[in-house]
Structures are given as structure tokens and as C-alpha cells.
Amino acid sequence: MRIAYKKRRNYKYVLAQYCEIQLPLVLEQEIRTRFINLTQSGSLQLAQHYAWDGASGPMPDLPSVMRASLVHDALYQLMREGKLPDSYRKQADQILRNLCIADGMNVVLANWVYYCVRSFGRSFVQSDLKWLKSKDTQPGMTTKSSIENI
């Protein structure tokens, strides 16, 4: 028997209301999860209570990075969960940069943010799902009966 689990993340922010942002993405099919929907035409729809951790690394959570970090975290989460191919990573990083600039960040700083995610972001799109295979489960036993026999 196998179970899947992930280490719980510590999020700093939670959306107080539904949020929809049009992105310059085109997908073959719509992606739907509990908190994130991404349409074929690039409409990113985030449910109330979606949680994210703001800017990463040494970058402070400036107003000019908040929307960008929200979008970037959602796209990276879809990649980490295998819903969005990681071939979209560069586009996600470019969207981060462009949203930072659109929200008032200095272009030089936005380019530094982009450089950082390009240089260090790859590991954050890899699945964080862990698999545990029980050694004591006998063929044909259900989880319930395995627990009851302990």
C-alpha cells in the first residue's frame, strides 16, 4: 500500500477574496484545482483563501511584488503538481518580471528578481510529493484492516 503526502508549507498571505488576472498564456486545455483555475486563454482564477508566501529569498514583500508573487507562486504550484508543464517556467518568470514593473518596481530591480528566479527557481517546480510504501501490508489487505491489525 502507498500513501502520498507533502510537507506543509508556511504561507504568509491568504487571499481575502476571489481574484482573476489575465495572463499572456495559451494552453491546450483548462487546468482546474481546488484553489487555482487557469483557462486555455490564460485567465488565472484564484479562489478566496488561496495562500502564498510572497517574495522569496532576500526580496522584501514590497507592494510592487505582491501581485507578481501571487501569480508566480500559483503558476509554480501548478507545475509542481504536474498540472502545468514545466516548459512554462520561463514564461512564468517573465510574467513575474512584467507584473513587478507594471506595479511600479524599478526596471533594474525587476530584472534582478527575474535573474534570481531564473537562476534558483528550477527546484521549486519539481514535485514535493512524497510516497511511502508500507512494508507490512500484505497483498489483498485494505488500509483499514492494516490499521486494525496493528
Number of C-alpha atoms within 10 A of each C-alpha: 15 10 10 9 10 10 8 6 9 9 11 10 14 15 14 11 10 12 13 14 13 12 17 11 16 13 13 8 11 15 15 13 12 8 14 20 19 26 19 14 15 16 17 21 19 23 19 14 13 19 20 21 16 23 20 14 10 8 13 11 13 13 12 17 24 21 19 24 22 21 24 25 22 23 25 24 20 22 20 19 16 13 15 20 13 18 9 14 20 15 16 25 22 18 21 26 25 17 21 26 19 15 14 13 18 13 14 10 14 21 17 14 22 21 15 16 21 15 9 10 17 13 9 14 20 15 14 14 11 10 11 10 10 12 8 9 15 10 7 8 11 12 13 8 11 14 10 8 6 6
